[in-house]
Amino acid sequence: MTVEAVLVAPVLVMLLVLTAVVVHRGVDARLRLDDAAHQAARAATLRRTVTAATAAARDTAGTALSQAGVVCRDVTTTMSGTLAPASAVTVYVRCTVDFGQAVLLGVPGGKSLVSSASEVVDTHRSQAGGI
């Protein structure tokens, strides 16, 4: 019985450590994605046109995720709301997170995560056209 325990214990510990790593990657990716969505929403509210706001949100989300070390297979952003003063802009960021070698544990190689954040356009900013 002791010999069996000595042989099985390292395998169980290794399985536990690998499971903890996969859970950590998922939780960390969720937190980083939430932060990227917040940064993207703020960047969008600083632009004057919908086209510029959409591009700023996309670029900011991609940059924030890459700087945070989150490995995404693809990043997509969508924006809703208007850029009128005191209105809200919501940015949705979707990322398929790569879990790397977690396939060995029966976990899919990636998971699609979605996060959103809303920001209010500054009430006192001037309108386009110098008003």
N, C-alpha and C positions, 0 to 999 in steps of 0.2 A: 504494500500500500504506500509506503514512504517513497519507494522508487518511482511509482506512478505519479505521485504528487510532485516530485522533483522534476520529472520529465514534462508534465502538463503545465505546471505553474508558469514557466517562461513564455509559453505559447499564449496562455490566457492574459498575462501582463502585456505582451506585445499587441494582442487584439484590443485590449482596453486602451492602450496608448494610441493606436491607429484610429480607434473610434473617437477618442478625445480630439485628435487632430482634425478629423473631418467635421466634427461639431464646431470646433473653434473656427475653422475656415468659413463655415456657413454663417455663424453669428458675426464674425468680423466683416464678411462681405456685406451682410445686411446693414450693419452700422455705417460702413463706408459708403454704401449706396444711398442711405438716408442723407448723409452729409453731402454727397455729390448732387443729389436732387435739390437740397437747400441752396447750395452754391449756384446751381443752374437757374433756379427760380429768381434769385437775387440778381444774377447777371441779366436775365431777361427783362426785369423791371427797369433796368438802367438804359435800355434802348428805346428809340422813338418809333420804330416801325416793327410790324409783326415779323417781317422777313429777317430783320437784324436781330430781333429778340429770339427768334427760333434758332438762328445760327449761333448766337451767343450761348444759349442754353445747351445746345449740342456740343459745342466746343468746350465749354466749361465742365460739363459732366464727364466728357472723355478725358480731359486733362486731370480732373480731380481723381478719377478712378485710377488712371495710370500712375499718378504720383503717390497714391495710397498703396499701390502694389496689388490691386485687385486685378486678377486675370479674367477678362471677359472675352467670350468668343465674339460677341457682338453687343453694341450699345445703341439703343434707340431712345430718342427723346420725343415727346409730344407736348404741346403747350396748349392751354385753354385759358380763356379770359381775354380782357381787353387791356390796352395800355393807357387808358384814360386815367387821369389823376384820381386817387382814392379807390380805384378798382383793384380787384385781386387777379393775380396771374398764377396759375397752377402748372407746374412742370412735372411730367411723369417720366421716369427713367427706368428702362428695362435693360437688364444685363443677364446674360447667360454665364454664370460663374463656373469656372473650370475647377473641379475638385482633384484633378491630377490622378494620382495612383489610387484613389478611393474605390476604383472599380474592383480592386482585389477584395474589398469587404462587401461587395454586393451593392454598393451605392452607385447610382448613375454617375457618369463622368462629369456631369454638369447639371445645374439647376437654374431655371429662369426665375429671377427675382425682379420685382417691380416696387418702386418707391415713388412717392410723390411729395411735393412740398409747395406751399403757397406763400406768396409774398404780396404785399400791398404796394402799388405804385405810389410814389411820394405825392402827397396832396398838393404841395406848394411848388412843384416843378413847372417850368414854363412849357407851353404847348409848342408843337412843331410849327415853324413859321415865325417865331419870335414874339408870340403873344404873351 
